[in-house]
Amino acid sequence: MLQSFFTALYQALLGNPDPSSLIPVYRQSIFPGVGLTTFFVALGMALLFYVVLNRVVTTSFFKTQHWAIMLLLTAVLGAIVAWQQAAAAVEAQLAETGEELAVAQVSTLKRYLWGFTATNTLVAVLFFILCSFAVKSLSVSARTTPVRWPN
Amino acid sequence: MATLYIFGIGGTGSRVIRSLTMLLAAGVELQNCNRVVPIIIDPDALNGDKQRTIELLKTYQRLRQQLRPAPEAGQFFHTEIATLASMAATSGQERDPRVKETFEYNFSGMDEPLRDYLHYNSLPVETKHLVDLLFDPKSLNEPLTVGFKGSPNVGSVVLNQLMNSPEIEFFANGFGPDDRVFFISSIFGGTGAAGFPLLLKNLRNPKGNLAKKHLLNTAPMGALTVLPYFDLKSDETSSIDSNTFITKTKAALAYYQRNLPDLNSLYYVGDQAQKQQENREGGNQQRNDAHFVELVGALSVLDFMRQPAAVLQNDHHFYEYGLERDDKEVRFESFDPNQTRPLLGPALTRFQFFTTWLEHHFPATDDAVYAKNINLKNAWQTTPFFRDLRRFLFDYNSPEGQPISFKSWLRELRDNARHFVPFRLDEADFDKIVQGQEVKKGFFNSDTISRSYVRERLDKQLRKVTEAEAPGEFVRAFSEVMEDVVDAKVPGF
């Protein structure tokens, strides 16, 4: 289910993987792996902001601009996770099958990887926003950040 | 609901009521009553002290009316302050249109000299001679618009009109079985020295025409008589000479000794004069800075209300006040550790922390949970409650030269002599605010009173409520948080 959810999500935003010989590895490994990791990164960042920094300890890190910094960090982590996991999985796949890509295919692959990285950055942002609304009620000092709703 | 009626007579009466209002705002508890009805008696319509106190009382009343539910004991603005006219609703009386919705007794038409007030020219010749014997020509010819200028013999004649006024009639009609009366006046001036014994005598008069005489004759009645505590600068053009204060005091005390049999408690407070005030006969110019003696005077009201009625009734008590340490600069440490210090220290510190937070820390935390829960950022600028509160606390939007705020009151107490300096007034760091009781950071005490420390507690305490409930929730939460902070962190209380 996770596999089909993340495949549908990324393909809806990015289209089919290119070159087409790598479609199985994207669908079976990269999309669900990166998607799940990105979700946990976003959840972790949301918990760090709302629970650790604004419940467990007392800090002055509760404002909307602080939340925006966490959002930015999550986006950067999302990009790093996407690039590293996808590049490693593609490399491993090519090494395993012994397939050699033509120069034009390498260029296509890199373009798709950049697109995937950018897309996952947006997905990370989306996950962080969703996780924020899910966990903000657990917070003491940031439960109205970035907006008062629904608390 | 028991009510305390306070007759504040003359400029000193107004100034002591000002101090009392500040204490009540800070949550100092007035026991055995739920409501205070101040009635300021001063024929000087433009008196600066009176105008400032009335403005303060009105602001307090407006703030208090918007606190729903009403603050609990110990919380800011717990005690209700009401006008005499507004008592109609609770005492079951019909509203009397002659009794105005104000904190002052209405001396209308007091712009004539005493000579005309007495209809001197129409008096029989024998009476004229008696009047000439009692009053010098200057007293007879000066208009009464600015009061009695230190002449109690004038005041005692004019103030007799009080007893036939609709205000006193209304007061007597609404007087309840648990109600009490307290008089505040100075003994060395004109209005207060004359007005207090006159009022007492008439209220206790068993043959008088007032309603509920039986209640008025048994109700606990107390008084504060303020002895000289300041000097006035010498001014040959002024009718008031502070060199006569002691002589007048002696004469008045001799009178009081024989003529106040119906008073249950009499409080004396005074001090060696340490600073000369400007010599103003009255009017808008008579606006003396708040003085420590007035704060002590306000404590007498608290002490009077602390006593059970059974202890007061049919008995006479006399009190004086002594400082634990004769400091020229009075701090909380200067007070008796078992009486005044625990009574004033924590409450005033909580209120000063509240003021400090709103002045220095709220702008940096206006998007915190506590602020967003009541939409405080917007309400702070737009709603009448918060505009009044800002004015009450730190002179927001006050006309120039007419500050009524808690902060200006503390500033005046600090600058007057003897100095009352419990706080560093412009200090934003909570750890350093209370003089002599700083919160020290140590090896085992790293958690001082930081902005985050207070804000986190406010975030927990201040709940999300509707706009109408916001003032009550705001005051409740701040009262509780500041109580926690002061109890947990400030040493010496």
Chai-1 contact restraints between the chains, C-beta under 6 A:
chainA,res_idxA,chainB,res_idxB,connection_type,confidence,min_distance_angstrom,max_distance_angstrom,comment,restraint_id
A,T58,B,S452,contact,1.0,0.0,6.0,A-B,restraint_1
A,T58,B,E456,contact,1.0,0.0,6.0,A-B,restraint_2
A,S60,B,S452,contact,1.0,0.0,6.0,A-B,restraint_3
A,K63,B,D367,contact,1.0,0.0,6.0,A-B,restraint_4
A,V140,B,D459,contact,1.0,0.0,6.0,A-B,restraint_5
A,V140,B,K460,contact,1.0,0.0,6.0,A-B,restraint_6
A,S141,B,V369,contact,1.0,0.0,6.0,A-B,restraint_7
A,S141,B,E456,contact,1.0,0.0,6.0,A-B,restraint_8
A,S141,B,D459,contact,1.0,0.0,6.0,A-B,restraint_9
A,R143,B,V369,contact,1.0,0.0,6.0,A-B,restraint_10
A,T144,B,V369,contact,1.0,0.0,6.0,A-B,restraint_11
A,T144,B,K372,contact,1.0,0.0,6.0,A-B,restraint_12
A,R148,B,K372,contact,1.0,0.0,6.0,A-B,restraint_13
